[in-house]
Amino acid sequence: MQVDMQVGIRSVGSALRLAESVLLAGGQRQARRNAWAAVCENRRYAADRERDAPQAGPVPGSGRR
């Protein structure tokens, strides 16, 4: 199988950006998956903290009525 891809490269910088995007495409996908997993984990931790937090109200034994 041969893929014929013609891209107009105007400078060394654009050539490097193209090479970077081709070589790192899989890594970027993995980084996005890792970031989303971290967001979901943080949400779970926040939900656990909210569930386990003591209810607001008077502290028993504080003497206030």
C-alpha positions in Angstrom: 0.0 0.0 0.0 1.4 3.4 -1.0 0.1 6.7 0.3 0.8 9.7 -1.8 0.6 12.8 0.4 1.7 16.1 -1.0 2.0 18.9 1.5 3.4 22.3 0.7 6.1 22.9 3.2 7.2 26.6 3.2 9.8 26.6 5.9 11.9 24.5 8.3 9.5 25.4 11.1 6.5 24.2 9.3 8.3 21.0 8.4 9.2 20.4 12.0 5.6 21.1 13.1 4.3 18.6 10.5 6.8 16.0 11.6 5.9 16.6 15.3 2.2 16.3 14.6 2.7 13.0 12.7 5.1 11.5 15.3 3.3 12.6 18.4 -0.3 12.1 17.4 -0.7 8.9 19.4 0.9 10.5 22.4 -1.5 13.4 22.3 -4.4 11.1 22.3 -3.0 9.2 25.3 -2.4 12.5 27.1 -6.1 13.5 26.5 -7.2 10.2 27.8 -5.0 10.5 30.9 -6.3 14.1 31.5 -9.9 13.0 31.2 -9.3 10.0 33.6 -7.8 12.5 36.1 -10.8 14.8 35.8 -13.2 11.8 36.5 -11.1 10.7 39.4 -11.1 14.2 40.9 -14.9 14.3 40.6 -15.2 11.0 42.4 -13.0 12.2 45.2 -15.0 15.4 45.5 -18.3 13.4 45.6 -16.8 11.2 48.3 -15.7 14.2 50.4 -19.1 15.8 50.0 -20.8 12.6 51.1 -18.5 12.1 54.0 -18.5 15.7 55.2 -20.3 16.4 58.5 -23.6 18.2 58.2 -23.6 21.9 59.0 -25.2 22.8 62.2 -24.4 23.3 65.9 -21.5 21.4 67.3 -22.7 19.0 70.1 -21.4 20.1 73.5 -20.6 23.7 72.4 -23.1 25.1 75.0 -25.1 27.1 72.5 -28.9 26.6 72.3 
